[in-house]
Amino acid sequence: MKIIKQKHHLRGRLTVPGDKSISHRAVMFGALAEGTTEIHGFLKGADCLATINCFRAMGIGIEETDQAIYVHGRGLHGLKAPSGTLDVGNSGTTTRLISGILAGQNFQSVLSGDASLNSRPMKRIIKPLTLMKASVESVNGDGCAPLRIQGRPLKAIHYDSPVASAQVKSCVLLAGLYADGETSVTEPALSRDHTERMLRSFGAQVSSRGNTCSIRPPARLKGQRIDVPGDISSAAYFIVAGLITPDSDLIIENVGINATRAGILKVCRDMGADLSLMNQREAGGEPVADIRVRTSRLHAAVIEGDIIPTLIDELPVIALMACFAEGRTLIRDAAELKVKESDRITLVTENLQAMGADILAREDGFVIEGGKPLHGAPVTCSMDHRIAMTFAIAGLNASGETVIGDSACVDVSYPDFFARLESL
């Protein structure tokens, strides 16, 4: 449990943990490559450790040191049948991406996670994998994990995804590594492109045109050095804290600003944020910068359409930011929030209402009237790390005490989040 009290004057420099999406992919692609992949800046959160454990269970040697993670790849066809169920914990990324890989193996496997993970929708990957002639079964018949996957030769397809989801796109592309020709995915809007970027660096034949991405099965992938930038989803809490907390000036160093992930930067600027990018550069094929934020007078915005996939994980803390902006903010086209680690539309709305905010839930987002002062309250997180971190920032800007009961859930993506917050 954490008790958060109102604060002013957040100041200082900080780094945030390595990008969760990139960390997952580095381990997965390294396992399928020939030779050793050396990963610096890896996020040692519960979700990414679940990915490591799954590949260890399939015969991949993975060393963890203070400096780096070393993945000793066995090639595209080097995985071994696991002796038991692959435990994906609470990680939807692990589940959906590894399913694409397992669909093309020569063995059977079962994926299962915790109660929250096993309630999340998996039909969105079962459908395209089935079209590729994969054998993927929801063990309980509810379209969720546990999933039983019998690997087999796969058929190349062109899949029109009904959702803009990097997890769905990546699942199909990874299955495409084992298909009999070119596999393509077209999305309604472009989702984050870490899979495409990294697969290219490993030697895969990946092409992108508009919202369509295609892959041809390569003869081999080659181990790489991967430098993981700071996760913009983790930086988002400090970006918002710096903007809404009085008399604040923060610099968040070495943050990935990939355009398919950095929608929060555009939204902040559209809302009048004093935000600047410094020391822009490229690291490991990803654009990186230091982000400076200072207390700002914010105004409302409409957040919708193609920008939503670029900030889906940041919407809870953006909703909080809107409570401190002048006017009515509308967030829509974000129904995906209902099937994350929790129903984030419901939890954000109920918790902010309990703190005195003027916010209404929509089926696909929120309507927020800014300007009402917040007061402390008990916060329900439902073990969702992004809800816990959002309401820690809310508590800094609310009178009285804000109590976060299941605060340990931040370990999924940011194990020392509360220590970092205290340091400022």
N, C-alpha and C positions, 0 to 999 in steps of 0.2 A: 504493500500500500504506500502511496505517496500523497503527502499533503502539500499543495501548492498555494503560496500566498502572493498577494499583489506586489509587484516590483516595478521600479523605474531604472533608467540608466543602464541598459544592457550595452556593454562595450567590450571590444576585443576582437581578436582574430581566432579562427578555429578551422579545423578540417573536419570533414564528415566521413563516415565509413565508405568503403568502396561500393561502387554501383552493384546493386543486387542482381539486376538482369544480366549484366556483363559477367559477373562472378559465376553465376549458374552456367552460362554458355561456355565460358573458358574451360571449366572442368569437363563438361559434356564433349566439346569438340576436341579437347586434348586427349580424352579417353579414346576417341575414334581415329586419332591421328597416329602416324608412325613417329616414334621418337618421343622426347620429353618436352612437355609444355611447362613453361615457368611463368607463374602468375604472381605479379606483385600488386599489392593493394587489395587483395581478396577480402571480401566481407565474410568474417567468421561469425555470421548470425545463424540462427537455428535453421532457416530455410536452406541456405547454401550448404551447410553441413549435412543436411539431409541428402542433397545431391551427391556430395562426396561419398557418403555411406552407401548409397545405392550403387555407385560404380565400383566401390571396393567389393561389394557383394557379388559383382559380376567379374571379378578377377583383375581389376585395374589397381596397380600400385600407385598410391598417392601419399606423398610425404608432406607434412606440415612443419614449417620452421617459423621463427619470428620474422624472417625476411620475406619468405615466399612460400607458395604451394607448388609442388612439383608433381605433375601428372605424367606417369609413364604409359603412354598410349600403346595400344596393341593393334591398331589399324581398324579399318571399317568392319572387318569380320572377326575381330579378336575377342569380343565379349563372350563370357561363359555363362551358362545357365545358373541363376542364383539358387542356393539351397533352400531358401524360404521366401516369404513375402517381402517385397521391397517396400520399406517403410519411408513414405514421402513426408511424414509429419504433417505440417500445416501448409505445405508449399504447393500451390497451384501451378507455379512455373515448372517445378520438378515434374509433377504429374503429367502435364500436358505435353511438354517437350520430350520427355523420355519415352512417352507412349509412341511418338513418331519413330524414334530409334528402335524400340523393341518390336514394332510391327514388322520390321524387315530382318529380324534375327532368325536363327534356326533352332530356337528353343521357346518354351512356354514360360511366362512370368506372370506374377500377380502384383499389382500396385495397390497399396492401401495407406491411409493416413489417419489423422485424428478425427474426432466426430465432426468438427467444422469442415475439414477438407472433404470428408466423405459425404457431405451434404451439398457440395458445389457441383454445378452442371458440367457434365462431361460429354453430353450428346453432341456438343459443338465440335469435339474432335472425333468422336465415334463415327459420325456421319461421313466426313471426308476420308477417314482411314478405311471405312467399309467400302467406299467407292473405289479405293485403291486395291480392293480385294484383300484387305487385312482382316484378321479375325480378332475383334475386340468386343468383349462381353462385359456388361455391367453385372457383376456377380449377383446383386440383389434385385436386378431388373428395374431399377429406378432411374437409370441414366446417370448414375453417380459412381464414384469409386466405392468399394474395391473394383478394379478392372482386371479381367483375365485376358492376357494377350498371347495368342499363339503366333509366333513369327512365321512368315512365309514370303515367297517372292511377291513383289508388289507391282501394280500397274500404274503407269504414269497417267495423270489426269490434269485438267484445268478446272480449278475449284473456284466458284464465285462465293466467297464467304459472306454470310448475311450480317456479320459483325466485323467491325474494325478491331481486331484483336491480335496483338503480336504473338500471343501464346498459340492461337489457332494457326496463324500463318507459319510460325516456326515449326509446329508439329507436322504440318503437311510438307514443308520444305525438308525437314529431317527425314521423313519417310521417303521423300524423293531421292535421297542419297542411295536408296536401295530399289528404286523403281526401274522400269524397262525403257525409259526415255525421258523426255523433258516434262517436268511437273511444274505447274504454274498456279499461283493464287492471286485472285483479284479481290480487293477489299473495297467497301463503300467509301472509306477514307483511309489515308495512309497511317498505319500504326508504327510504333517504334521499330527501327531498322537495325538493331544490334546484331541480329542473326545474320542478315545479309552481309554486313560489313565484316564480321568476324569470319564467316565461312570463306569469304574471298581471301582473307589473309592466310587461311589454312590451305588454300589452293583449290577450293571448289569453284565450279563454273556457275556463278550466280549473276543474273542480269535483272535490272529493274527498269520499268518504264511506266510512268504515272503511278497508278495504284496497283500495278501488276508486278509480281516478282516471280522469276522462273529459275529452276535449277536443273542441271544435268548431272547424272550420277558420275562422280569422279573416280579415277582409278585408285587414288589415294589422297589422304590429307597429310600434311606435314606439321609436326610440332612447332610451336611458336613461343616467343616471349610476349606475354600480355601484361600491359600496365593498366590497371583498372582505375578510372577516374572516380572522384567522389560522386556519390549518388545524389542527383538533384532532388529526388523524392525525399531524402533525409535532410538535404539543405533547405527544403521548402519551409520547414518549421521555423528555422532561424531567419529565413528571409521574411516571413510574416511577422515573427517576433520583433525583428528590427524595425519593421514598418509601422506597427501598431503600438509598441511600447514607448511611452514618453522618453524623450532625451536619450535615444539609442543610436549607436553607430557601430555596425558590425561588418567584418570582412570574412567571407567564407571562402577558403582557398581550395584550388584544384577541383572544381566542380565540372562534371560533364555537362555540356550545353548542346548536345545533339538536338537538331531542330525537331526531330520526331518525339522528343521527350521534354522540350523546354518551353512548353506552352505557358507555364506559370510566369515566365519572365515577361512574355507579351501581355498577359492579363494584368500583371502588376503595373507595367508601364501604362497600359490603357486606363488603369484606375488612378494614375497620377503619382506613382511611386517614385521616390528618389532612389533609383537603382542604377548602378553602373557596372560594366564588365571591364576588368583590368587583366593585363597579362594574358591576352587570348593567344592560344597556341593549339597544337595538335599532339595528342599522346595516344599511342597504340591505335591509330586510325580514328580516334574520336576527338572532336573539338572540346577544348577545356578552357576554363577561365576562372579568375578570382571574382567573386561577386560582392560588391559593397552596397549595403542598404542603410538608410537612415530614416528616422521617424518622419512620417509623411502625412499630409492631409489628403486622404483618399476620397474618390467619388465612385458612384455605382457604375456597373457595367452589365451588359448582356453577354453571357458566356455560353456558346452553343456551336453546333455544327462540327466542321472538320477539326477544330482545335481540341475538341473533347478527348480524342485518343491520345493527345500529346500531354495531357495533364490529369488523366483519370484518377491516378493515385493521390494527386494533390488536392482534389476537390474538397475533401473535408476541411483542410486548413484554409483553402480559398473561401469556403463558406464562412468560416470564422472571420477572416479578413473583411468580408463584406459587411459584417456586423459593425465594423468601425469606419465604414465608408458612408458618405452622404448620399442619400437617395435609395432607390430600390434596385437591388441586383437580382437578375434572373439567371439561373443556371438550368439548362435543359439539354436534352439529347444524351443524358447520362444515366439511363436505366441500368447500365452495367454495374453501377454502384451497389445495386441490390444483391448481387451475387459474388461479391468479394468475400473476404474473411468473415464479414458480417453483412447485414443489410445496412450499408452505411448511410443511406438516405434516412432511414428511421432513426438510427442512433444519433446522427448529427443533429437532426431536428429535435428529438426529445431532449437531448442533453443541453443544447443551446436554449431551448425553451425553458428548461429548468433553471438556467442561469440568467433568465430575463430577456433573452433576445427575441426580436420580432421576426420569426422565421416560420414558413409553412412548407410542408413537403409536397412535392409533385410526384407523379409516377416516374418521371425521368429527371428529377432534380429538386431545386429549391426556389422559393421566392423569399428574399431577405430585405427587410427595411432596416437600413443602418441607423446608428446613432443612439440606440438605447443602451444605457450602461449595464454591464454584466455584474452579477454577484456570484459568489462561490456556491457550489452545490456538490452533492455526491454525483460522480460520473459513472455511467454504465458503459463498459468497453466491450463486453462479450469476447474478451481475449483478443481483440483486434488492435494490433500495434499502432496503426495509423490513427485510430480513434484516441488511444491513450496519449500519443504525442500531440495531437491537435488540442486536446483539452488541458494538457500541461501548459501550452502557450495561452489558451483561454484563461487559465487560472492566474497567470502572471498579470493579466489585465482585468481581473475581477475583484471586487471588494470581498473581504472575508477569506474563507478557506475553501479551496476546491479539493475534493478527496477522490483520488483515482485508486480504486480498490485492487484491480488486477494489473498493476503497473508493470509487473515482470514480463508481460507480453511484448514489451518493446525489444526484448532480446532477439526476436525474429529478424529484425533489420538493423537495430541500433543499440547494441548491448550497453554502451556507456552514455546513453542519451541524457539521463538525469544528471550525471556528473558534469557533462558538457554544459548543460543549462546552468548549473550552480556556478561553474567557473566564470560565467559572464556577469 
